[in-house]
Amino acid sequence: QVQLVESGGGLVQPGGSLRLSCVASRSIISIYAMGWYRQAPGKQRELVADITSGGGTNYADSVKGRFTISRDNAKNTMYLQMNSLKPEDTAVYYCNAAIGAFRYWGQGTQVTVSS
């Protein structure tokens, strides 16, 4: 079991940057897969990016080249660096960890891209 807490969201202008953090309540070294998802109003939750314990990454086509996912096992923290933000990136961003057959979620952090 693990508790996840996201932070770093906010209001940013188009073209701006934000870095999201997800802090876990326990060591993440043994957590094979962690990821960031987002949900915009009226839309389904979608995968943004995920990362394995070995450092392998996967990105949604819509964020490739703009977002970078990383994890710092020593700090029990996963990050999402978001650059060149667009209004369509506006959503609540959720941290996820897959442990065995279970998936754990954070409470979400709002990202709003608007001028």
Steps between C-alpha positions, in 0.01 A plus 500: 500500500612856435364853534579745223494880524526722194607863493620763255185576308374850433409760241748558219491683168523312170862419426589491868636221717408319819656213692270261682621286790355182646632401842440144618456393863746215460798401290424487129803291409290185481207662320534380143277752328398853590326751282320828449143513378274797433129565481348803333138605566259272316775266385633164610819469700793439267861393534750782461823312568631208699838378618629164617742428782765446232443845357303400193251769399186527293317816392167589349545630146350834601783574746803344330786746475342736753466297823764299683428243772763403754532338839740549791499181703708657777228762556205265438386752240386499139499813285337629186677791332253670268629749243332686213166463671183535295142582602406140418735383776256646753387218730532346842823299504516181705792292617466122478696204633445138402586251776413143420136487398421834663515854368536795735408860421580840643238768556595693188637845427336753269690633201342789312657642185343829407588853401 
